[in-house]
Amino acid sequence: MPRTMLKDQHWIRLRPILLELNIYNKGNLRQTVEGVLYRMRVGCPWRDLPPCFGKPNTVYKAYQRWFRSNKLIALFALLIKDSDCEWVFIDGTHIKAHQHSNGGSRLS
């Protein structure tokens, strides 16, 4: 089983926020949210989600519904209001560098 992102104390705080945003409270809501977060963190194709998150198509459809209705943006906007900015990290590994940006000299 892959490492999940939400501990129980996180889920206890997140669940009411999801319900406030009119995200339907199905029995697999936590599993679906974990699947979306896992996919966002890892970047794998939806079909390659581990089985512990449920059916990949179910997670994908929930993500699409939440994205199209701007519920994900509203969720992240609400979460950032209560963020702890003591430690902030920026990850630039997804930014492609130009082929000549390595700083080395050309070989003759």
Biotite code that builds the C-alpha atoms (Angstrom):
import biotite.structure as struc

atoms = struc.array([
    struc.Atom([0.000, 0.000, 0.000], chain_id="A", res_id=1, res_name="MET", atom_name="CA", element="C"),
    struc.Atom([1.382, 3.416, -0.880], chain_id="A", res_id=2, res_name="PRO", atom_name="CA", element="C"),
    struc.Atom([1.942, 6.058, 1.708], chain_id="A", res_id=3, res_name="ARG", atom_name="CA", element="C"),
    struc.Atom([-1.195, 8.110, 2.223], chain_id="A", res_id=4, res_name="THR", atom_name="CA", element="C"),
    struc.Atom([-1.186, 11.821, 2.861], chain_id="A", res_id=5, res_name="MET", atom_name="CA", element="C"),
    struc.Atom([-3.920, 12.293, 5.427], chain_id="A", res_id=6, res_name="LEU", atom_name="CA", element="C"),
    struc.Atom([-3.557, 11.334, 9.043], chain_id="A", res_id=7, res_name="LYS", atom_name="CA", element="C"),
    struc.Atom([-6.707, 10.891, 11.095], chain_id="A", res_id=8, res_name="ASP", atom_name="CA", element="C"),
    struc.Atom([-6.411, 14.357, 12.684], chain_id="A", res_id=9, res_name="GLN", atom_name="CA", element="C"),
    struc.Atom([-6.118, 15.901, 9.212], chain_id="A", res_id=10, res_name="HIS", atom_name="CA", element="C"),
    struc.Atom([-9.183, 14.028, 7.981], chain_id="A", res_id=11, res_name="TRP", atom_name="CA", element="C"),
    struc.Atom([-11.211, 15.100, 11.012], chain_id="A", res_id=12, res_name="ILE", atom_name="CA", element="C"),
    struc.Atom([-10.516, 18.730, 10.090], chain_id="A", res_id=13, res_name="ARG", atom_name="CA", element="C"),
    struc.Atom([-10.880, 18.287, 6.324], chain_id="A", res_id=14, res_name="LEU", atom_name="CA", element="C"),
    struc.Atom([-14.160, 16.345, 6.217], chain_id="A", res_id=15, res_name="ARG", atom_name="CA", element="C"),
    struc.Atom([-16.382, 19.225, 7.464], chain_id="A", res_id=16, res_name="PRO", atom_name="CA", element="C"),
    struc.Atom([-14.760, 21.562, 4.941], chain_id="A", res_id=17, res_name="ILE", atom_name="CA", element="C"),
    struc.Atom([-15.572, 19.140, 2.117], chain_id="A", res_id=18, res_name="LEU", atom_name="CA", element="C"),
    struc.Atom([-19.156, 18.860, 3.300], chain_id="A", res_id=19, res_name="LEU", atom_name="CA", element="C"),
    struc.Atom([-19.395, 22.658, 3.491], chain_id="A", res_id=20, res_name="GLU", atom_name="CA", element="C"),
    struc.Atom([-18.366, 22.781, -0.175], chain_id="A", res_id=21, res_name="LEU", atom_name="CA", element="C"),
    struc.Atom([-21.246, 20.395, -1.004], chain_id="A", res_id=22, res_name="ASN", atom_name="CA", element="C"),
    struc.Atom([-18.961, 17.496, -1.828], chain_id="A", res_id=23, res_name="ILE", atom_name="CA", element="C"),
    struc.Atom([-21.185, 14.474, -1.420], chain_id="A", res_id=24, res_name="TYR", atom_name="CA", element="C"),
    struc.Atom([-20.326, 12.353, 1.618], chain_id="A", res_id=25, res_name="ASN", atom_name="CA", element="C"),
    struc.Atom([-20.129, 8.853, 0.191], chain_id="A", res_id=26, res_name="LYS", atom_name="CA", element="C"),
    struc.Atom([-18.652, 6.000, 2.181], chain_id="A", res_id=27, res_name="GLY", atom_name="CA", element="C"),
    struc.Atom([-15.467, 6.146, 0.127], chain_id="A", res_id=28, res_name="ASN", atom_name="CA", element="C"),
    struc.Atom([-14.944, 9.927, 0.329], chain_id="A", res_id=29, res_name="LEU", atom_name="CA", element="C"),
    struc.Atom([-11.678, 9.701, 2.253], chain_id="A", res_id=30, res_name="ARG", atom_name="CA", element="C"),
    struc.Atom([-10.404, 7.001, -0.093], chain_id="A", res_id=31, res_name="GLN", atom_name="CA", element="C"),
    struc.Atom([-11.276, 9.168, -3.108], chain_id="A", res_id=32, res_name="THR", atom_name="CA", element="C"),
    struc.Atom([-9.644, 12.284, -1.640], chain_id="A", res_id=33, res_name="VAL", atom_name="CA", element="C"),
    struc.Atom([-6.534, 10.241, -0.831], chain_id="A", res_id=34, res_name="GLU", atom_name="CA", element="C"),
    struc.Atom([-6.496, 8.956, -4.425], chain_id="A", res_id=35, res_name="GLY", atom_name="CA", element="C"),
    struc.Atom([-6.708, 12.472, -5.842], chain_id="A", res_id=36, res_name="VAL", atom_name="CA", element="C"),
    struc.Atom([-3.943, 13.709, -3.530], chain_id="A", res_id=37, res_name="LEU", atom_name="CA", element="C"),
    struc.Atom([-1.782, 10.685, -4.338], chain_id="A", res_id=38, res_name="TYR", atom_name="CA", element="C"),
    struc.Atom([-2.178, 11.247, -8.059], chain_id="A", res_id=39, res_name="ARG", atom_name="CA", element="C"),
    struc.Atom([-1.392, 14.961, -7.675], chain_id="A", res_id=40, res_name="MET", atom_name="CA", element="C"),
    struc.Atom([1.731, 14.168, -5.663], chain_id="A", res_id=41, res_name="ARG", atom_name="CA", element="C"),
    struc.Atom([3.053, 11.298, -7.803], chain_id="A", res_id=42, res_name="VAL", atom_name="CA", element="C"),
    struc.Atom([1.817, 12.370, -11.228], chain_id="A", res_id=43, res_name="GLY", atom_name="CA", element="C"),
    struc.Atom([0.971, 8.855, -12.384], chain_id="A", res_id=44, res_name="CYS", atom_name="CA", element="C"),
    struc.Atom([-1.723, 8.194, -14.967], chain_id="A", res_id=45, res_name="PRO", atom_name="CA", element="C"),
    struc.Atom([-5.165, 7.733, -13.448], chain_id="A", res_id=46, res_name="TRP", atom_name="CA", element="C"),
    struc.Atom([-5.279, 4.101, -14.567], chain_id="A", res_id=47, res_name="ARG", atom_name="CA", element="C"),
    struc.Atom([-2.103, 3.395, -12.554], chain_id="A", res_id=48, res_name="ASP", atom_name="CA", element="C"),
    struc.Atom([-3.570, 4.434, -9.195], chain_id="A", res_id=49, res_name="LEU", atom_name="CA", element="C"),
    struc.Atom([-2.973, 1.698, -6.613], chain_id="A", res_id=50, res_name="PRO", atom_name="CA", element="C"),
    struc.Atom([-6.065, -0.414, -5.881], chain_id="A", res_id=51, res_name="PRO", atom_name="CA", element="C"),
    struc.Atom([-6.231, 0.804, -2.262], chain_id="A", res_id=52, res_name="CYS", atom_name="CA", element="C"),
    struc.Atom([-7.774, 4.071, -3.551], chain_id="A", res_id=53, res_name="PHE", atom_name="CA", element="C"),
    struc.Atom([-10.651, 2.298, -5.260], chain_id="A", res_id=54, res_name="GLY", atom_name="CA", element="C"),
    struc.Atom([-11.436, 2.209, -8.940], chain_id="A", res_id=55, res_name="LYS", atom_name="CA", element="C"),
    struc.Atom([-9.284, 4.684, -10.877], chain_id="A", res_id=56, res_name="PRO", atom_name="CA", element="C"),
    struc.Atom([-12.288, 5.766, -12.956], chain_id="A", res_id=57, res_name="ASN", atom_name="CA", element="C"),
    struc.Atom([-14.244, 6.632, -9.784], chain_id="A", res_id=58, res_name="THR", atom_name="CA", element="C"),
    struc.Atom([-11.396, 8.780, -8.450], chain_id="A", res_id=59, res_name="VAL", atom_name="CA", element="C"),
    struc.Atom([-10.930, 10.427, -11.853], chain_id="A", res_id=60, res_name="TYR", atom_name="CA", element="C"),
    struc.Atom([-14.625, 11.268, -12.219], chain_id="A", res_id=61, res_name="LYS", atom_name="CA", element="C"),
    struc.Atom([-14.743, 12.774, -8.718], chain_id="A", res_id=62, res_name="ALA", atom_name="CA", element="C"),
    struc.Atom([-11.657, 14.870, -9.498], chain_id="A", res_id=63, res_name="TYR", atom_name="CA", element="C"),
    struc.Atom([-13.220, 16.077, -12.757], chain_id="A", res_id=64, res_name="GLN", atom_name="CA", element="C"),
    struc.Atom([-16.502, 16.997, -11.025], chain_id="A", res_id=65, res_name="ARG", atom_name="CA", element="C"),
    struc.Atom([-14.695, 18.909, -8.276], chain_id="A", res_id=66, res_name="TRP", atom_name="CA", element="C"),
    struc.Atom([-12.372, 20.631, -10.748], chain_id="A", res_id=67, res_name="PHE", atom_name="CA", element="C"),
    struc.Atom([-15.106, 21.683, -13.194], chain_id="A", res_id=68, res_name="ARG", atom_name="CA", element="C"),
    struc.Atom([-17.307, 23.043, -10.417], chain_id="A", res_id=69, res_name="SER", atom_name="CA", element="C"),
    struc.Atom([-14.350, 24.986, -8.924], chain_id="A", res_id=70, res_name="ASN", atom_name="CA", element="C"),
    struc.Atom([-14.675, 23.068, -5.664], chain_id="A", res_id=71, res_name="LYS", atom_name="CA", element="C"),
    struc.Atom([-10.974, 22.162, -5.687], chain_id="A", res_id=72, res_name="LEU", atom_name="CA", element="C"),
    struc.Atom([-9.972, 25.812, -6.042], chain_id="A", res_id=73, res_name="ILE", atom_name="CA", element="C"),
    struc.Atom([-12.377, 26.762, -3.254], chain_id="A", res_id=74, res_name="ALA", atom_name="CA", element="C"),
    struc.Atom([-11.004, 23.955, -1.083], chain_id="A", res_id=75, res_name="LEU", atom_name="CA", element="C"),
    struc.Atom([-7.396, 25.030, -1.529], chain_id="A", res_id=76, res_name="PHE", atom_name="CA", element="C"),
    struc.Atom([-8.358, 28.690, -0.979], chain_id="A", res_id=77, res_name="ALA", atom_name="CA", element="C"),
    struc.Atom([-9.991, 27.745, 2.333], chain_id="A", res_id=78, res_name="LEU", atom_name="CA", element="C"),
    struc.Atom([-7.051, 25.578, 3.389], chain_id="A", res_id=79, res_name="LEU", atom_name="CA", element="C"),
    struc.Atom([-4.445, 28.226, 2.641], chain_id="A", res_id=80, res_name="ILE", atom_name="CA", element="C"),
    struc.Atom([-6.141, 30.676, 4.995], chain_id="A", res_id=81, res_name="LYS", atom_name="CA", element="C"),
    struc.Atom([-5.220, 28.448, 7.937], chain_id="A", res_id=82, res_name="ASP", atom_name="CA", element="C"),
    struc.Atom([-1.762, 27.481, 6.694], chain_id="A", res_id=83, res_name="SER", atom_name="CA", element="C"),
    struc.Atom([1.323, 27.287, 8.841], chain_id="A", res_id=84, res_name="ASP", atom_name="CA", element="C"),
    struc.Atom([4.035, 29.176, 6.973], chain_id="A", res_id=85, res_name="CYS", atom_name="CA", element="C"),
    struc.Atom([6.825, 28.488, 9.446], chain_id="A", res_id=86, res_name="GLU", atom_name="CA", element="C"),
    struc.Atom([8.399, 26.125, 6.921], chain_id="A", res_id=87, res_name="TRP", atom_name="CA", element="C"),
    struc.Atom([7.943, 26.812, 3.226], chain_id="A", res_id=88, res_name="VAL", atom_name="CA", element="C"),
    struc.Atom([9.615, 24.786, 0.495], chain_id="A", res_id=89, res_name="PHE", atom_name="CA", element="C"),
    struc.Atom([9.620, 25.385, -3.218], chain_id="A", res_id=90, res_name="ILE", atom_name="CA", element="C"),
    struc.Atom([10.163, 22.455, -5.529], chain_id="A", res_id=91, res_name="ASP", atom_name="CA", element="C"),
    struc.Atom([11.393, 23.355, -8.995], chain_id="A", res_id=92, res_name="GLY", atom_name="CA", element="C"),
    struc.Atom([12.056, 19.839, -10.248], chain_id="A", res_id=93, res_name="THR", atom_name="CA", element="C"),
    struc.Atom([9.128, 20.039, -12.662], chain_id="A", res_id=94, res_name="HIS", atom_name="CA", element="C"),
    struc.Atom([10.610, 23.016, -14.522], chain_id="A", res_id=95, res_name="ILE", atom_name="CA", element="C"),
    struc.Atom([12.449, 22.045, -17.662], chain_id="A", res_id=96, res_name="LYS", atom_name="CA", element="C"),
    struc.Atom([15.815, 23.686, -18.174], chain_id="A", res_id=97, res_name="ALA", atom_name="CA", element="C"),
    struc.Atom([17.155, 24.695, -21.546], chain_id="A", res_id=98, res_name="HIS", atom_name="CA", element="C"),
    struc.Atom([19.704, 22.286, -22.973], chain_id="A", res_id=99, res_name="GLN", atom_name="CA", element="C"),
    struc.Atom([22.469, 24.912, -22.665], chain_id="A", res_id=100, res_name="HIS", atom_name="CA", element="C"),
    struc.Atom([21.675, 25.876, -19.074], chain_id="A", res_id=101, res_name="SER", atom_name="CA", element="C"),
    struc.Atom([24.084, 23.494, -17.365], chain_id="A", res_id=102, res_name="ASN", atom_name="CA", element="C"),
    struc.Atom([26.674, 26.252, -16.977], chain_id="A", res_id=103, res_name="GLY", atom_name="CA", element="C"),
    struc.Atom([29.486, 24.179, -18.399], chain_id="A", res_id=104, res_name="GLY", atom_name="CA", element="C"),
    struc.Atom([31.648, 25.215, -21.310], chain_id="A", res_id=105, res_name="SER", atom_name="CA", element="C"),
    struc.Atom([31.314, 23.604, -24.713], chain_id="A", res_id=106, res_name="ARG", atom_name="CA", element="C"),
    struc.Atom([33.749, 20.896, -25.646], chain_id="A", res_id=107, res_name="LEU", atom_name="CA", element="C"),
    struc.Atom([35.769, 21.695, -28.706], chain_id="A", res_id=108, res_name="SER", atom_name="CA", element="C"),
])
